[in-house]
Structure formats: C-alpha cells, structure tokens
Amino acid sequence: MIMHFISLAEAAALNARYRQHHENILKEAYQGQNILPLSETFDRYAVDTVLEKPGCTGLRVYYGMTEDLAVHAVMVGVDENNRDILPVTTGTSAAAAGETDEEDGFILERAIRCPDLCPDSSPLNSDGL
C-alpha cells in the first residue's frame, strides 16, 4: 500500500511553491486570468457518494477545463484494479455519447474554486507555518 500522507510542513511548502509559481507555467497571454486554481473544495456528501459506490477503493483526480479555460479537478472513484468507476450507459443516444444524469453520483466537478471563493487563511494557503 502506498502511504499518501505527508506532514503539514511538507504540504505547506508544496502549496507555497505552487502559489509562487503557478502563473509562471502559463504563457503570458493566459496569466492573470485565474486559469489555474489555488484550491478546490468538495463537500463531504459528494465525496462520500462517490466512495460509497460498490467496489470503490479510492479516488482519482483528473483535470478538466471549462470553455473560459479555467482548470478544474474532476474526481471519480476507482476500483481495486485501478479502473475508473463510471455510470453504466444504456442504449439511448445521450447515454451512448457518455451523457448521464449529473445526479447519478459517479463524477465530481462543481467544487468551490479559489479564486474566487477562497478559504480562510491557514498554513496551507499562506506564506508558511
């Protein structure tokens, strides 16, 4: 099993470095447009709904982009074989195109995104411990 846990000091350093450089990795034309988030918050109900899917052993984070080029985390559950747990599609044209009811609880995206709605100051979103 992979240990995913890190110390608060390491997390604070990672986040501080990202905040310092996140605009630098964008071409100049895209800087200052809040394309890259500083954080995204998902409520527990949404995360629990994905984790409660039969066979779910973890979460995978993909990164997507809206039409205005803002990057967002897209989360899905994964099974013990590291496969995405996705909704079963039926024979309808919408389902065949991968479109399902957004309330089905398989895929998370609509998080609270910072910026614009940022959390209160903490060691993970300020200049240190």
Rosetta constraint file for C-alpha pairs under 8 A:
AtomPair CA 6 CA 10 HARMONIC 6.37 0.50
AtomPair CA 6 CA 11 HARMONIC 6.65 0.50
AtomPair CA 7 CA 11 HARMONIC 6.23 0.50
AtomPair CA 8 CA 12 HARMONIC 5.95 0.50
AtomPair CA 8 CA 123 HARMONIC 7.86 0.50
AtomPair CA 8 CA 124 HARMONIC 7.85 0.50
AtomPair CA 9 CA 13 HARMONIC 6.18 0.50
AtomPair CA 9 CA 129 HARMONIC 7.15 0.50
AtomPair CA 10 CA 14 HARMONIC 6.14 0.50
AtomPair CA 11 CA 15 HARMONIC 6.10 0.50
AtomPair CA 11 CA 124 HARMONIC 6.67 0.50
AtomPair CA 12 CA 16 HARMONIC 5.95 0.50
AtomPair CA 12 CA 123 HARMONIC 5.87 0.50
AtomPair CA 12 CA 124 HARMONIC 4.69 0.50
AtomPair CA 12 CA 125 HARMONIC 7.43 0.50
AtomPair CA 12 CA 128 HARMONIC 6.26 0.50
AtomPair CA 12 CA 129 HARMONIC 7.21 0.50
AtomPair CA 13 CA 17 HARMONIC 6.12 0.50
AtomPair CA 13 CA 128 HARMONIC 7.32 0.50
AtomPair CA 14 CA 18 HARMONIC 6.28 0.50
AtomPair CA 15 CA 19 HARMONIC 6.11 0.50
AtomPair CA 15 CA 124 HARMONIC 6.16 0.50
AtomPair CA 15 CA 125 HARMONIC 6.82 0.50
AtomPair CA 16 CA 20 HARMONIC 6.11 0.50
AtomPair CA 16 CA 124 HARMONIC 7.42 0.50
AtomPair CA 16 CA 125 HARMONIC 7.09 0.50
AtomPair CA 16 CA 126 HARMONIC 7.08 0.50
AtomPair CA 16 CA 127 HARMONIC 6.27 0.50
AtomPair CA 16 CA 128 HARMONIC 7.26 0.50
AtomPair CA 17 CA 21 HARMONIC 6.19 0.50
AtomPair CA 18 CA 22 HARMONIC 5.26 0.50
AtomPair CA 19 CA 38 HARMONIC 6.79 0.50
AtomPair CA 21 CA 25 HARMONIC 6.87 0.50
AtomPair CA 22 CA 26 HARMONIC 7.50 0.50
AtomPair CA 22 CA 36 HARMONIC 7.03 0.50
AtomPair CA 23 CA 31 HARMONIC 5.64 0.50
AtomPair CA 23 CA 32 HARMONIC 7.21 0.50
AtomPair CA 23 CA 36 HARMONIC 7.64 0.50
AtomPair CA 24 CA 31 HARMONIC 7.68 0.50
AtomPair CA 26 CA 30 HARMONIC 6.06 0.50
AtomPair CA 26 CA 31 HARMONIC 6.06 0.50
AtomPair CA 27 CA 31 HARMONIC 6.66 0.50
AtomPair CA 30 CA 35 HARMONIC 7.36 0.50
AtomPair CA 31 CA 35 HARMONIC 7.69 0.50
AtomPair CA 34 CA 70 HARMONIC 6.72 0.50
AtomPair CA 34 CA 115 HARMONIC 6.68 0.50
AtomPair CA 35 CA 69 HARMONIC 5.98 0.50
AtomPair CA 35 CA 70 HARMONIC 4.16 0.50
AtomPair CA 35 CA 71 HARMONIC 5.69 0.50
AtomPair CA 36 CA 70 HARMONIC 6.35 0.50
AtomPair CA 36 CA 71 HARMONIC 5.44 0.50
AtomPair CA 36 CA 72 HARMONIC 7.93 0.50
AtomPair CA 37 CA 70 HARMONIC 7.74 0.50
AtomPair CA 37 CA 71 HARMONIC 6.67 0.50
AtomPair CA 37 CA 72 HARMONIC 7.29 0.50
AtomPair CA 37 CA 113 HARMONIC 6.49 0.50
AtomPair CA 37 CA 114 HARMONIC 5.61 0.50
AtomPair CA 37 CA 115 HARMONIC 6.21 0.50
AtomPair CA 38 CA 113 HARMONIC 7.75 0.50
AtomPair CA 38 CA 114 HARMONIC 5.45 0.50
AtomPair CA 38 CA 115 HARMONIC 6.60 0.50
AtomPair CA 39 CA 113 HARMONIC 6.04 0.50
AtomPair CA 39 CA 114 HARMONIC 5.18 0.50
AtomPair CA 39 CA 115 HARMONIC 7.66 0.50
AtomPair CA 39 CA 118 HARMONIC 7.62 0.50
AtomPair CA 40 CA 72 HARMONIC 7.83 0.50
AtomPair CA 40 CA 73 HARMONIC 7.41 0.50
AtomPair CA 40 CA 111 HARMONIC 5.63 0.50
AtomPair CA 40 CA 112 HARMONIC 5.36 0.50
AtomPair CA 40 CA 113 HARMONIC 4.43 0.50
AtomPair CA 40 CA 114 HARMONIC 6.09 0.50
AtomPair CA 41 CA 111 HARMONIC 5.25 0.50
AtomPair CA 41 CA 112 HARMONIC 4.91 0.50
AtomPair CA 41 CA 113 HARMONIC 6.54 0.50
AtomPair CA 42 CA 46 HARMONIC 6.78 0.50
AtomPair CA 42 CA 47 HARMONIC 6.86 0.50
AtomPair CA 42 CA 110 HARMONIC 7.76 0.50
AtomPair CA 42 CA 111 HARMONIC 5.02 0.50
AtomPair CA 42 CA 112 HARMONIC 6.63 0.50
AtomPair CA 43 CA 47 HARMONIC 6.58 0.50
AtomPair CA 43 CA 111 HARMONIC 7.88 0.50
AtomPair CA 44 CA 48 HARMONIC 5.83 0.50
AtomPair CA 45 CA 49 HARMONIC 6.01 0.50
AtomPair CA 46 CA 50 HARMONIC 6.61 0.50
AtomPair CA 46 CA 105 HARMONIC 7.23 0.50
AtomPair CA 46 CA 108 HARMONIC 7.12 0.50
AtomPair CA 47 CA 51 HARMONIC 6.22 0.50
AtomPair CA 47 CA 108 HARMONIC 7.65 0.50
AtomPair CA 48 CA 52 HARMONIC 5.88 0.50
AtomPair CA 49 CA 53 HARMONIC 6.88 0.50
AtomPair CA 49 CA 105 HARMONIC 5.89 0.50
AtomPair CA 49 CA 106 HARMONIC 7.66 0.50
AtomPair CA 50 CA 56 HARMONIC 7.72 0.50
AtomPair CA 50 CA 76 HARMONIC 6.85 0.50
AtomPair CA 50 CA 77 HARMONIC 5.84 0.50
AtomPair CA 50 CA 105 HARMONIC 5.94 0.50
AtomPair CA 50 CA 106 HARMONIC 5.55 0.50
AtomPair CA 50 CA 107 HARMONIC 7.22 0.50
AtomPair CA 50 CA 108 HARMONIC 7.93 0.50
AtomPair CA 51 CA 56 HARMONIC 5.68 0.50
AtomPair CA 51 CA 57 HARMONIC 7.24 0.50
AtomPair CA 51 CA 58 HARMONIC 6.90 0.50
AtomPair CA 51 CA 59 HARMONIC 7.45 0.50
AtomPair CA 51 CA 77 HARMONIC 6.25 0.50
AtomPair CA 52 CA 56 HARMONIC 6.68 0.50
AtomPair CA 53 CA 77 HARMONIC 7.65 0.50
AtomPair CA 53 CA 85 HARMONIC 7.95 0.50
AtomPair CA 53 CA 106 HARMONIC 7.80 0.50
AtomPair CA 55 CA 78 HARMONIC 7.91 0.50
AtomPair CA 55 CA 79 HARMONIC 5.46 0.50
AtomPair CA 55 CA 80 HARMONIC 7.17 0.50
AtomPair CA 56 CA 77 HARMONIC 5.70 0.50
AtomPair CA 56 CA 78 HARMONIC 5.44 0.50
AtomPair CA 56 CA 79 HARMONIC 4.77 0.50
AtomPair CA 56 CA 80 HARMONIC 7.25 0.50
AtomPair CA 56 CA 85 HARMONIC 7.24 0.50
AtomPair CA 57 CA 77 HARMONIC 7.22 0.50
AtomPair CA 57 CA 78 HARMONIC 5.96 0.50
AtomPair CA 57 CA 79 HARMONIC 5.21 0.50
AtomPair CA 57 CA 80 HARMONIC 5.85 0.50
AtomPair CA 58 CA 77 HARMONIC 5.66 0.50
AtomPair CA 58 CA 78 HARMONIC 5.29 0.50
AtomPair CA 58 CA 79 HARMONIC 6.88 0.50
AtomPair CA 59 CA 75 HARMONIC 6.48 0.50
AtomPair CA 59 CA 76 HARMONIC 5.67 0.50
AtomPair CA 59 CA 77 HARMONIC 4.48 0.50
AtomPair CA 59 CA 78 HARMONIC 5.70 0.50
AtomPair CA 60 CA 75 HARMONIC 5.52 0.50
AtomPair CA 60 CA 76 HARMONIC 5.41 0.50
AtomPair CA 60 CA 77 HARMONIC 6.10 0.50
AtomPair CA 60 CA 78 HARMONIC 6.49 0.50
AtomPair CA 60 CA 84 HARMONIC 7.70 0.50
AtomPair CA 61 CA 73 HARMONIC 6.15 0.50
AtomPair CA 61 CA 74 HARMONIC 5.63 0.50
AtomPair CA 61 CA 75 HARMONIC 4.57 0.50
AtomPair CA 61 CA 76 HARMONIC 6.78 0.50
AtomPair CA 62 CA 73 HARMONIC 5.83 0.50
AtomPair CA 62 CA 74 HARMONIC 4.97 0.50
AtomPair CA 62 CA 75 HARMONIC 6.12 0.50
AtomPair CA 63 CA 71 HARMONIC 6.57 0.50
AtomPair CA 63 CA 72 HARMONIC 5.64 0.50
AtomPair CA 63 CA 73 HARMONIC 4.72 0.50
AtomPair CA 63 CA 74 HARMONIC 5.68 0.50
AtomPair CA 64 CA 71 HARMONIC 5.62 0.50
AtomPair CA 64 CA 72 HARMONIC 5.23 0.50
AtomPair CA 64 CA 73 HARMONIC 6.27 0.50
AtomPair CA 64 CA 74 HARMONIC 6.42 0.50
AtomPair CA 65 CA 69 HARMONIC 5.37 0.50
AtomPair CA 65 CA 70 HARMONIC 5.37 0.50
AtomPair CA 65 CA 71 HARMONIC 4.48 0.50
AtomPair CA 65 CA 72 HARMONIC 5.96 0.50
AtomPair CA 66 CA 70 HARMONIC 5.39 0.50
AtomPair CA 66 CA 71 HARMONIC 6.70 0.50
AtomPair CA 66 CA 72 HARMONIC 7.62 0.50
AtomPair CA 72 CA 109 HARMONIC 6.96 0.50
AtomPair CA 72 CA 113 HARMONIC 7.95 0.50
AtomPair CA 73 CA 109 HARMONIC 6.08 0.50
AtomPair CA 73 CA 111 HARMONIC 7.95 0.50
AtomPair CA 74 CA 107 HARMONIC 6.95 0.50
AtomPair CA 74 CA 108 HARMONIC 5.56 0.50
AtomPair CA 74 CA 109 HARMONIC 4.71 0.50
AtomPair CA 75 CA 107 HARMONIC 5.79 0.50
AtomPair CA 75 CA 108 HARMONIC 4.94 0.50
AtomPair CA 75 CA 109 HARMONIC 6.54 0.50
AtomPair CA 76 CA 84 HARMONIC 6.46 0.50
AtomPair CA 76 CA 85 HARMONIC 6.61 0.50
AtomPair CA 76 CA 86 HARMONIC 7.39 0.50
AtomPair CA 76 CA 106 HARMONIC 6.25 0.50
AtomPair CA 76 CA 107 HARMONIC 5.02 0.50
AtomPair CA 76 CA 108 HARMONIC 6.50 0.50
AtomPair CA 77 CA 84 HARMONIC 5.93 0.50
AtomPair CA 77 CA 85 HARMONIC 5.30 0.50
AtomPair CA 77 CA 86 HARMONIC 7.79 0.50
AtomPair CA 77 CA 106 HARMONIC 7.21 0.50
AtomPair CA 77 CA 107 HARMONIC 7.81 0.50
AtomPair CA 78 CA 82 HARMONIC 5.45 0.50
AtomPair CA 78 CA 83 HARMONIC 5.18 0.50
AtomPair CA 78 CA 84 HARMONIC 4.51 0.50
AtomPair CA 78 CA 85 HARMONIC 5.32 0.50
AtomPair CA 79 CA 83 HARMONIC 5.44 0.50
AtomPair CA 79 CA 84 HARMONIC 6.65 0.50
AtomPair CA 79 CA 85 HARMONIC 6.59 0.50
AtomPair CA 85 CA 106 HARMONIC 7.16 0.50
AtomPair CA 86 CA 106 HARMONIC 5.89 0.50
AtomPair CA 86 CA 107 HARMONIC 7.45 0.50
AtomPair CA 87 CA 100 HARMONIC 7.40 0.50
AtomPair CA 87 CA 104 HARMONIC 7.48 0.50
AtomPair CA 87 CA 106 HARMONIC 6.22 0.50
AtomPair CA 89 CA 95 HARMONIC 4.89 0.50
AtomPair CA 89 CA 96 HARMONIC 6.27 0.50
AtomPair CA 89 CA 98 HARMONIC 6.89 0.50
AtomPair CA 89 CA 100 HARMONIC 7.36 0.50
AtomPair CA 90 CA 95 HARMONIC 5.60 0.50
AtomPair CA 90 CA 96 HARMONIC 6.71 0.50
AtomPair CA 91 CA 95 HARMONIC 6.54 0.50
AtomPair CA 91 CA 96 HARMONIC 6.13 0.50
AtomPair CA 92 CA 96 HARMONIC 5.97 0.50
AtomPair CA 93 CA 97 HARMONIC 6.20 0.50
AtomPair CA 94 CA 98 HARMONIC 6.52 0.50
AtomPair CA 94 CA 99 HARMONIC 5.08 0.50
AtomPair CA 94 CA 100 HARMONIC 7.02 0.50
AtomPair CA 95 CA 99 HARMONIC 4.90 0.50
AtomPair CA 95 CA 100 HARMONIC 5.75 0.50
AtomPair CA 100 CA 104 HARMONIC 7.43 0.50
AtomPair CA 102 CA 107 HARMONIC 7.83 0.50
AtomPair CA 112 CA 117 HARMONIC 6.44 0.50
AtomPair CA 113 CA 117 HARMONIC 5.87 0.50
AtomPair CA 113 CA 118 HARMONIC 7.05 0.50
AtomPair CA 114 CA 118 HARMONIC 4.51 0.50
AtomPair CA 114 CA 119 HARMONIC 7.60 0.50
AtomPair CA 121 CA 125 HARMONIC 6.02 0.50
AtomPair CA 121 CA 126 HARMONIC 6.17 0.50
AtomPair CA 122 CA 126 HARMONIC 6.05 0.50
AtomPair CA 123 CA 127 HARMONIC 7.18 0.50
AtomPair CA 123 CA 128 HARMONIC 5.44 0.50
AtomPair CA 123 CA 129 HARMONIC 4.98 0.50
AtomPair CA 124 CA 128 HARMONIC 7.42 0.50
